[in-house]
Amino acid sequence: MMMSATEVKKMSKGDPEIADYFHGLFAVISKQSEHIEKLTERIEKQSIIIDEQARQIDVQAKKIVKLEKQVHELERQLGKNSNNSSKPPSSDGFRKPTNLRTPGGKKGAPKGHEGTTLRFSDQPNEIIVHVVSSCSGCAASLEGVESLTYEKRQVFDMPPPKIWITEHRAQKKCCPECGLRQRAAFPEPVKAPTQYGVGFTAWTAYFHTYQMLPLDRISRMFAELTGYRPSEATLLASLQTMHHALAEAEDTIRAALRQQPVVHADETGCRIEGKTEWMHVVSDAQWTLLGVHPNRGSKGMDALGFIPSYHGAVVHDCLPSYFKTHYTFSHALCNAHLLRECQGIIEYDRHEWAQQMKELLQESWALVQRYAQEQQPVPEPILEDIKAWYDEILTQGEFEWSTEIFRSPYVKGRVKKSKAANLGERFKAHKAAILRFIWDAEIPFDNNQAERDLRMVKVKQKVSGTFRTQAGAHRFARLRSVISSLLKQRVNILASLSQALCGKAVFE
């Protein structure tokens, strides 16, 4: 226990040396105390600095994690192509993505394909006989020698088109009884002193909706072929006439699709009057029905006049609008979409479950095709094994995608799920619709039919530009529906369009 200065003085009254010693000791203790106080102050300051640095390190660590997530998402966005996402092949540019398709063996036309080789005609329009006049060996004249036989060769050519002008004359007579002048009636389509006929209208629709030519090029083509150049206003009027003539054919397509057990549905964006609207399609191998609407979801689907009253199976992507409760159709999901999304997870997240799910879908489809060639269904034990494998993959995958949490730095609120988590949850929620192709022989593996039928909408915009009016988009949708259906059924397009203009049925 330390003594006070008074106690030290009392003890050291008789001994000066002791007093000096204690005075010196107190001086040293006083200096040490001051030094300790300074050190304490420095420690407190250093402690404050360390705490601030720890806070900054924590903030920086969180920011690094956030930036790593953003870099990961940006790499995913930059690396997206037609094989690992829903982007179209036209967006790939000069990058050549890895082909996910399994080679089909021998290339070329399938066995039994008729081909398109020119065949000899039994009734040529013109015969030109080439005469042998002399012998190539001895130079003897052969002009009086009768030909033994002929070697035939035929040239198929198209003569220059020729305009055909029909003049309609309506008689005018005066009644001998009452003196009233009478005029014969012209045919209903003949309304103007000069006008283009049914053939021009059919060809205009053909060039516009099948060959995808813009109006200016159609006009120039007519000028080159016939010497007559219709104006763009005349061409638009012809397309409108064709649009009205095909109304009944569109109703026939809609009614025919309603009778099919399975149809395909999809939608794609298109620019109309400078705004993005949506072209919807419902189709199968024989029929195509297209329609335009500002809404991508259920309102656009309902506007086709087909989906709400359909009771079969619809093959589609996983757009939530297809799962509205007021629809009565059953669902089958496009597995080609899912394969591409699995490929994206494999490339950028390195998830094992996505690789396994991709293998499951591909092997299951190969199995279904093998049994289909033998005209047999997949045995029930194999079906159960596939379903069990499917569940096992998702159970294991949940551990992988549950560890990925990404909060966007720009959006406040709940934590955003990762791409892998969203895909995994979709696999869990729609198992029956995804695997339906393995036990239902009528269900295809993918939705390629609808995508092929929509592709021409994109081609039209690339060749001719976007739609300038709503009326133009609706005209194209109806004309393309009919032409696509005619192509699928291998019916002559021009002849069918001409029949429609004459009031005859396009489809029997």
C-alpha positions as CSV (number, residue, x, y, z in Angstrom):
1,M,0.0,0.0,0.0
2,M,1.4,3.4,-1.1
3,M,2.2,5.9,1.6
4,S,1.2,9.6,1.4
5,A,3.7,12.5,1.4
6,T,2.8,13.4,5.0
7,E,3.5,9.9,6.2
8,V,6.8,9.9,4.4
9,K,7.8,13.2,6.1
10,K,7.0,11.8,9.6
11,M,9.1,8.7,8.9
12,S,12.0,10.7,7.6
13,K,12.4,13.4,10.3
14,G,15.3,11.7,11.8
15,D,16.9,10.5,8.5
16,P,17.6,13.0,5.7
17,E,18.7,10.2,3.3
18,I,15.4,8.4,3.6
19,A,13.6,11.7,2.9
20,D,15.7,12.3,-0.2
21,Y,15.0,8.8,-1.4
22,F,11.3,9.1,-1.0
23,H,11.2,12.5,-2.7
24,G,13.1,11.1,-5.7
25,L,10.8,8.1,-5.7
26,F,7.7,10.3,-5.8
27,A,9.2,12.4,-8.6
28,V,9.7,9.2,-10.7
29,I,6.2,7.9,-9.9
30,S,4.8,11.3,-10.9
31,K,6.5,11.2,-14.3
32,Q,5.5,7.6,-14.8
33,S,1.9,8.5,-14.0
34,E,2.0,11.3,-16.6
35,H,3.5,8.9,-19.1
36,I,0.8,6.3,-18.4
37,E,-1.9,8.9,-18.8
38,K,-0.5,9.9,-22.2
39,L,-0.3,6.3,-23.3
40,T,-3.9,5.7,-22.2
41,E,-5.0,8.7,-24.3
42,R,-3.1,7.3,-27.3
43,I,-4.6,3.9,-26.7
44,E,-8.0,5.4,-26.6
45,K,-7.4,7.3,-29.9
46,Q,-5.9,4.2,-31.5
47,S,-8.9,2.2,-30.4
48,I,-11.3,4.7,-32.0
49,I,-9.2,4.5,-35.2
50,I,-9.3,0.7,-35.2
51,D,-13.0,0.7,-34.6
52,E,-13.5,3.1,-37.6
53,Q,-11.2,1.0,-39.8
54,A,-13.0,-2.2,-38.8
55,R,-16.3,-0.5,-39.8
56,Q,-14.8,0.6,-43.1
57,I,-13.5,-2.9,-43.8
58,D,-16.9,-4.4,-43.1
59,V,-18.5,-1.9,-45.4
60,Q,-15.9,-2.5,-48.1
61,A,-16.3,-6.3,-47.7
62,K,-20.0,-6.0,-48.3
63,K,-19.4,-3.8,-51.2
64,I,-16.9,-6.3,-52.7
65,V,-19.5,-9.0,-52.4
66,K,-22.1,-6.8,-54.0
67,L,-19.7,-5.9,-56.8
68,E,-18.7,-9.5,-57.4
69,K,-22.4,-10.3,-57.8
70,Q,-22.9,-7.4,-60.2
71,V,-19.8,-8.5,-62.2
72,H,-21.2,-12.0,-62.3
73,E,-24.6,-10.8,-63.6
74,L,-23.0,-8.6,-66.2
75,E,-20.8,-11.5,-67.4
76,R,-24.0,-13.5,-67.6
77,Q,-25.7,-10.8,-69.6
78,L,-22.8,-10.3,-72.0
79,G,-22.4,-14.1,-72.5
80,K,-26.1,-14.7,-73.3
81,N,-26.8,-16.3,-76.7
82,S,-29.4,-18.4,-78.3
83,N,-28.1,-21.6,-76.7
84,N,-28.0,-20.5,-73.0
85,S,-31.0,-18.2,-72.9
86,S,-34.2,-17.3,-74.7
87,K,-32.5,-14.8,-77.0
88,P,-33.0,-15.5,-80.8
89,P,-30.2,-16.7,-83.0
90,S,-30.2,-13.4,-84.9
91,S,-28.8,-11.7,-81.7
92,D,-25.7,-13.9,-81.7
93,G,-23.9,-11.7,-84.2
94,F,-20.5,-13.1,-85.3
95,R,-20.2,-15.1,-82.1
96,K,-20.8,-18.8,-82.9
97,P,-22.2,-20.4,-79.8
98,T,-21.7,-24.1,-78.9
99,N,-24.4,-26.2,-80.7
100,L,-26.5,-28.1,-78.2
101,R,-28.1,-30.3,-80.8
102,T,-27.2,-34.0,-81.0
103,P,-25.9,-34.9,-84.5
104,G,-28.6,-36.8,-86.4
105,G,-26.3,-39.0,-88.5
106,K,-26.3,-38.8,-92.3
107,K,-26.9,-35.4,-93.7
108,G,-29.3,-34.5,-96.6
109,A,-32.9,-35.3,-97.3
110,P,-34.5,-38.2,-95.4
111,K,-35.1,-41.5,-96.9
112,G,-38.2,-41.6,-99.1
113,H,-38.1,-37.8,-99.8
114,E,-39.6,-37.0,-103.2
115,G,-37.1,-34.3,-104.1
116,T,-37.5,-31.5,-106.6
117,T,-35.6,-32.8,-109.6
118,L,-37.0,-31.6,-113.0
119,R,-38.9,-34.4,-114.7
120,F,-39.3,-34.8,-118.5
121,S,-42.6,-33.4,-119.7
122,D,-44.9,-35.4,-122.0
123,Q,-46.4,-32.3,-123.5
124,P,-43.7,-29.7,-124.3
125,N,-44.9,-26.4,-125.6
126,E,-42.3,-26.3,-128.4
127,I,-40.2,-28.9,-130.2
128,I,-37.0,-27.9,-132.0
129,V,-35.4,-30.7,-134.1
130,H,-31.6,-30.5,-134.6
131,V,-30.6,-32.1,-137.9
132,V,-27.5,-34.2,-138.6
133,S,-26.4,-33.1,-142.1
134,S,-23.2,-35.1,-142.7
135,C,-21.2,-38.0,-141.3
136,S,-18.4,-37.0,-139.0
137,G,-16.3,-40.0,-140.2
138,C,-16.4,-39.9,-144.0
139,A,-18.2,-36.6,-144.6
140,A,-21.0,-38.3,-146.5
141,S,-24.3,-36.4,-146.7
142,L,-27.1,-37.6,-144.4
143,E,-29.8,-35.1,-145.4
144,G,-31.9,-37.8,-147.1
145,V,-31.3,-40.5,-144.4
146,E,-34.3,-41.1,-142.1
147,S,-33.6,-40.6,-138.4
148,L,-33.4,-43.8,-136.3
149,T,-34.4,-42.2,-133.0
150,Y,-34.0,-39.0,-131.0
151,E,-32.0,-38.0,-127.9
152,K,-34.2,-35.6,-126.0
153,R,-33.3,-32.7,-123.7
154,Q,-35.8,-30.2,-122.3
155,V,-35.3,-26.6,-121.2
156,F,-37.7,-25.2,-118.7
157,D,-38.0,-21.5,-119.0
158,M,-40.4,-18.8,-118.1
159,P,-41.5,-16.3,-120.8
160,P,-41.7,-12.6,-120.0
161,P,-45.0,-11.8,-118.1
162,K,-47.6,-10.1,-120.2
163,I,-50.4,-7.8,-118.9
164,W,-53.9,-9.0,-119.8
165,I,-56.4,-6.1,-120.3
166,T,-60.1,-7.0,-120.3
167,E,-62.5,-4.3,-121.5
168,H,-66.0,-4.4,-120.1
169,R,-68.7,-2.8,-122.2
170,A,-72.1,-2.2,-120.8
171,Q,-74.8,-1.6,-123.4
172,K,-77.0,1.4,-123.3
173,K,-80.5,1.3,-124.8
174,C,-83.5,3.5,-125.0
175,C,-86.9,2.0,-124.2
176,P,-89.2,2.3,-127.2
177,E,-92.3,2.4,-124.9
178,C,-91.4,5.0,-122.4
179,G,-88.2,6.5,-123.8
180,L,-86.2,5.7,-120.5
181,R,-82.5,5.1,-121.2
182,Q,-81.2,1.8,-119.8
183,R,-77.6,0.6,-119.1
184,A,-76.4,-3.0,-118.5
185,A,-74.9,-3.7,-115.1
186,F,-71.1,-4.1,-114.8
187,P,-69.8,-7.0,-112.7
188,E,-69.6,-6.1,-109.0
189,P,-65.8,-6.0,-108.8
190,V,-65.6,-3.7,-111.8
191,K,-66.2,-0.3,-110.2
192,A,-63.8,2.2,-111.9
193,P,-63.1,3.2,-115.5
194,T,-59.6,1.6,-115.1
195,Q,-58.5,-0.6,-112.3
196,Y,-56.2,-3.5,-111.4
197,G,-57.8,-7.0,-111.3
198,V,-57.9,-10.0,-109.0
199,G,-54.5,-11.2,-110.2
200,F,-52.7,-8.0,-109.2
201,T,-54.4,-8.2,-105.8
202,A,-53.3,-11.8,-105.3
203,W,-49.8,-11.1,-106.4
204,T,-49.6,-8.0,-104.1
205,A,-50.6,-10.1,-101.1
206,Y,-48.1,-12.8,-102.1
207,F,-45.2,-10.4,-102.5
208,H,-46.1,-8.6,-99.3
209,T,-46.8,-11.4,-96.9
210,Y,-44.9,-14.4,-98.3
211,Q,-41.9,-12.8,-99.9
212,M,-41.9,-10.0,-97.3
213,L,-41.2,-7.2,-99.8
214,P,-41.9,-3.6,-98.9
215,L,-44.5,-1.7,-101.0
216,D,-42.0,0.3,-102.9
217,R,-40.2,-2.8,-104.1
218,I,-43.5,-4.5,-105.0
219,S,-44.4,-1.4,-107.1
220,R,-41.0,-1.5,-108.9
221,M,-41.3,-5.2,-109.5
222,F,-44.7,-4.8,-111.2
223,A,-43.1,-2.1,-113.3
224,E,-40.2,-4.3,-114.4
225,L,-42.5,-7.3,-115.1
226,T,-45.5,-5.7,-116.7
227,G,-44.6,-2.1,-117.5
228,Y,-47.4,-0.9,-115.2
229,R,-46.4,0.6,-111.8
230,P,-49.2,0.8,-109.2
231,S,-48.9,3.4,-106.5
232,E,-48.4,2.5,-102.8
233,A,-52.0,3.6,-102.1
234,T,-53.2,1.2,-104.7
235,L,-51.2,-1.6,-103.2
236,L,-52.6,-0.8,-99.7
237,A,-56.1,-0.9,-101.1
238,S,-55.4,-4.3,-102.7
239,L,-54.1,-5.6,-99.3
240,Q,-57.2,-4.3,-97.6
241,T,-59.4,-6.1,-100.2
242,M,-57.4,-9.3,-99.6
243,H,-57.8,-8.8,-95.8
244,H,-61.6,-8.7,-96.1
245,A,-61.7,-11.6,-98.5
246,L,-59.8,-13.8,-96.0
247,A,-62.1,-13.2,-93.0
248,E,-63.9,-16.5,-93.6
249,A,-60.6,-18.4,-94.0
250,E,-59.4,-17.0,-90.7
251,D,-62.6,-18.3,-89.0
252,T,-62.0,-21.7,-90.6
253,I,-58.4,-21.8,-89.1
254,R,-59.7,-20.8,-85.7
255,A,-62.4,-23.5,-85.8
256,A,-60.0,-26.2,-87.0
257,L,-57.4,-25.4,-84.3
258,R,-60.2,-25.6,-81.7
259,Q,-60.7,-29.3,-82.7
260,Q,-57.0,-30.2,-82.2
261,P,-56.0,-32.1,-79.1
262,V,-52.6,-30.2,-78.8
263,V,-51.7,-26.7,-80.0
264,H,-48.6,-24.5,-79.6
265,A,-48.8,-20.9,-78.3
266,D,-46.2,-18.1,-78.1
267,E,-45.8,-14.4,-78.6
268,T,-43.1,-12.0,-79.8
269,G,-42.7,-8.2,-79.7
270,C,-43.2,-6.1,-82.8
271,R,-43.0,-2.4,-83.4
272,I,-46.2,-0.7,-84.4
273,E,-46.5,3.1,-84.8
274,G,-43.2,3.4,-82.9
275,K,-44.4,1.4,-79.9
276,T,-43.8,-2.2,-78.8
277,E,-46.8,-4.5,-79.2
278,W,-47.2,-8.2,-79.3
279,M,-47.9,-10.7,-82.1
280,H,-49.6,-13.8,-80.6
281,V,-49.7,-17.2,-82.3
282,V,-51.6,-20.4,-81.8
283,S,-50.7,-23.2,-84.2
284,D,-50.0,-26.8,-85.0
285,A,-48.5,-28.8,-87.9
286,Q,-51.5,-27.9,-90.2
287,W,-52.8,-24.5,-89.1
288,T,-51.5,-21.1,-88.0
289,L,-53.5,-18.3,-86.3
290,L,-51.8,-14.9,-85.7
291,G,-53.1,-11.8,-83.9
292,V,-51.8,-8.5,-82.7
293,H,-52.5,-6.9,-79.3
294,P,-50.8,-4.2,-77.1
295,N,-50.8,-6.6,-74.2
296,R,-48.5,-9.6,-73.9
297,G,-50.4,-11.4,-71.3
298,S,-53.9,-12.9,-71.0
299,K,-55.6,-9.9,-72.7
300,G,-53.6,-10.4,-75.8
301,M,-54.3,-14.2,-75.7
302,D,-58.0,-13.7,-75.2
303,A,-58.1,-11.3,-78.2
304,L,-57.3,-14.1,-80.5
305,G,-60.7,-15.6,-79.8
306,F,-59.3,-19.0,-79.2
307,I,-57.5,-19.6,-75.9
308,P,-60.4,-19.0,-73.5
309,S,-62.7,-21.6,-75.1
310,Y,-60.0,-24.2,-75.7
311,H,-60.0,-27.5,-73.7
312,G,-57.0,-29.4,-75.1
313,A,-53.3,-29.1,-74.3
314,V,-51.3,-26.0,-74.9
315,V,-47.5,-26.2,-75.3
316,H,-45.9,-22.9,-74.2
317,D,-43.1,-21.3,-72.3
318,C,-43.6,-20.6,-68.6
319,L,-45.2,-17.1,-69.0
320,P,-47.4,-16.7,-65.9
321,S,-50.3,-15.5,-68.0
322,Y,-50.9,-19.0,-69.3
323,F,-51.7,-20.2,-65.8
324,K,-54.6,-17.9,-65.3
325,T,-57.4,-19.7,-63.4
326,H,-60.1,-18.9,-66.0
327,Y,-58.4,-21.0,-68.7
328,T,-59.6,-24.6,-69.1
329,F,-56.7,-26.0,-71.1
330,S,-54.0,-28.3,-69.7
331,H,-50.3,-27.3,-69.9
332,A,-47.1,-28.7,-71.4
333,L,-43.9,-26.7,-71.1
334,C,-41.3,-26.1,-73.8
335,N,-38.2,-28.1,-72.7
336,A,-36.0,-26.5,-75.3
337,H,-36.3,-23.2,-73.2
338,L,-35.5,-25.1,-70.1
339,L,-32.4,-26.7,-71.6
340,R,-31.1,-23.3,-72.7
341,E,-31.6,-21.9,-69.2
342,C,-29.9,-25.0,-67.7
343,Q,-26.9,-24.3,-70.0
344,G,-26.7,-20.7,-68.8
345,I,-26.6,-21.9,-65.1
346,I,-23.9,-24.5,-66.0
347,E,-21.7,-21.9,-67.8
348,Y,-22.0,-19.0,-65.2
349,D,-23.0,-20.6,-61.9
350,R,-21.2,-24.0,-62.2
351,H,-24.2,-25.8,-60.6
352,E,-24.1,-29.6,-60.8
353,W,-27.9,-29.9,-60.5
354,A,-28.4,-28.0,-63.8
355,Q,-26.0,-30.3,-65.6
356,Q,-27.9,-33.3,-64.2
357,M,-31.3,-31.9,-65.2
358,K,-30.1,-31.2,-68.7
359,E,-28.9,-34.8,-69.0
360,L,-32.2,-36.0,-67.6
361,L,-34.3,-34.1,-70.2
362,Q,-32.1,-35.0,-73.1
363,E,-31.9,-38.7,-72.2
364,S,-35.6,-38.9,-71.5
365,W,-36.4,-37.4,-75.0
366,A,-34.1,-39.9,-76.7
367,L,-35.8,-42.7,-74.8
368,V,-39.2,-41.5,-75.8
369,Q,-38.1,-41.3,-79.5
370,R,-36.7,-44.8,-79.3
371,Y,-39.9,-46.3,-78.0
372,A,-41.9,-44.2,-80.5
373,Q,-40.1,-45.8,-83.4
374,E,-41.2,-49.2,-82.1
375,Q,-44.7,-47.7,-81.6
376,Q,-44.7,-48.5,-77.9
377,P,-45.2,-46.3,-74.8
378,V,-42.4,-45.9,-72.3
379,P,-42.8,-48.7,-69.6
380,E,-44.2,-47.6,-66.3
381,P,-41.1,-48.6,-64.2
382,I,-38.9,-46.4,-66.4
383,L,-41.4,-43.5,-66.0
384,E,-41.2,-43.9,-62.2
385,D,-37.4,-43.9,-62.4
386,I,-37.3,-40.7,-64.4
387,K,-39.7,-39.0,-61.9
388,A,-37.6,-40.1,-59.0
389,W,-34.4,-39.0,-60.7
390,Y,-36.1,-35.6,-61.3
391,D,-37.0,-35.2,-57.6
392,E,-33.6,-36.2,-56.5
393,I,-31.8,-33.7,-58.7
394,L,-34.0,-30.8,-57.3
395,T,-33.4,-32.0,-53.7
396,Q,-29.7,-31.8,-54.2
397,G,-29.9,-28.6,-56.3
398,E,-31.7,-26.8,-53.5
399,F,-28.5,-26.8,-51.4
400,E,-26.7,-25.1,-54.3
401,W,-29.1,-22.4,-55.2
402,S,-30.2,-21.6,-51.6
403,T,-26.7,-20.2,-50.9
404,E,-26.9,-17.6,-53.7
405,I,-28.5,-14.4,-52.5
406,F,-28.3,-11.2,-54.5
407,R,-29.6,-7.8,-53.4
408,S,-29.7,-5.3,-56.2
409,P,-28.0,-2.0,-55.2
410,Y,-30.6,0.0,-57.1
411,V,-33.8,-1.6,-55.6
412,K,-34.8,-1.6,-52.0
413,G,-36.9,-4.3,-50.5
414,R,-36.8,-8.1,-50.3
415,V,-33.8,-10.1,-51.4
416,K,-33.8,-11.0,-55.1
417,K,-33.5,-14.7,-56.0
418,S,-30.7,-15.8,-58.2
419,K,-31.3,-17.1,-61.7
420,A,-30.6,-20.7,-60.5
421,A,-33.1,-20.4,-57.7
422,N,-35.8,-19.1,-60.0
423,L,-35.2,-21.9,-62.5
424,G,-35.1,-24.5,-59.7
425,E,-38.4,-23.3,-58.2
426,R,-39.9,-23.4,-61.7
427,F,-38.8,-27.0,-62.1
428,K,-40.4,-27.8,-58.7
429,A,-43.7,-26.1,-59.4
430,H,-44.3,-27.5,-63.0
431,K,-43.0,-31.0,-62.8
432,A,-46.1,-32.5,-64.5
433,A,-46.1,-30.0,-67.3
434,I,-42.4,-30.4,-67.9
435,L,-42.3,-34.2,-67.9
436,R,-45.6,-34.7,-69.7
437,F,-43.9,-35.6,-73.0
438,I,-42.6,-38.9,-71.5
439,W,-46.0,-40.5,-71.0
440,D,-48.3,-38.5,-73.4
441,A,-47.4,-39.4,-77.0
442,E,-49.2,-36.4,-78.4
443,I,-47.1,-33.9,-76.5
444,P,-43.8,-32.7,-78.2
445,F,-40.6,-32.1,-76.4
446,D,-40.4,-28.4,-77.4
447,N,-42.4,-25.4,-78.7
448,N,-40.5,-25.1,-81.9
449,Q,-43.7,-25.1,-84.0
450,A,-44.9,-21.8,-82.5
451,E,-41.5,-20.3,-82.7
452,R,-41.2,-21.2,-86.4
453,D,-44.6,-19.7,-87.1
454,L,-43.6,-16.4,-85.4
455,R,-40.2,-16.2,-87.0
456,M,-41.6,-14.7,-90.2
457,V,-42.9,-11.7,-88.2
458,K,-39.3,-10.9,-87.4
459,V,-38.2,-11.5,-91.0
460,K,-40.9,-9.1,-92.2
461,Q,-39.7,-6.3,-89.9
462,K,-36.0,-6.9,-90.9
463,V,-36.8,-6.8,-94.7
464,S,-39.6,-4.2,-94.8
465,G,-39.3,-2.3,-91.6
466,T,-41.7,-1.9,-88.7
467,F,-45.5,-1.6,-89.0
468,R,-46.5,2.0,-89.5
469,T,-50.2,1.5,-88.7
470,Q,-52.4,-0.8,-86.6
471,A,-54.4,-1.7,-89.7
472,G,-51.2,-2.8,-91.5
473,A,-50.2,-5.1,-88.6
474,H,-53.7,-6.7,-88.4
475,R,-53.7,-7.1,-92.2
476,F,-50.3,-8.9,-92.1
477,A,-51.5,-11.1,-89.2
478,R,-54.5,-12.4,-91.1
479,L,-52.8,-12.8,-94.4
480,R,-49.8,-14.6,-92.8
481,S,-52.2,-16.9,-90.9
482,V,-53.8,-18.0,-94.2
483,I,-50.5,-18.3,-96.2
484,S,-48.7,-20.2,-93.4
485,S,-51.6,-22.7,-93.2
486,L,-51.6,-23.1,-97.0
487,L,-47.9,-23.8,-96.9
488,K,-48.3,-26.4,-94.2
489,Q,-51.0,-28.1,-96.3
490,R,-49.0,-27.8,-99.5
491,V,-51.7,-25.9,-101.3
492,N,-50.9,-23.4,-104.1
493,I,-50.9,-19.9,-102.5
494,L,-51.6,-17.7,-105.5
495,A,-54.5,-19.9,-106.7
496,S,-56.0,-20.0,-103.2
497,L,-55.8,-16.2,-102.8
498,S,-57.4,-15.7,-106.1
499,Q,-60.2,-18.1,-105.1
500,A,-60.8,-16.0,-102.0
501,L,-61.1,-12.8,-104.0
502,C,-63.7,-14.6,-106.2
503,G,-65.8,-15.5,-103.1
504,K,-64.7,-19.2,-103.0
505,A,-63.6,-21.1,-99.9
506,V,-59.8,-21.2,-99.4
507,F,-59.8,-24.4,-97.3
508,E,-62.0,-27.3,-98.2
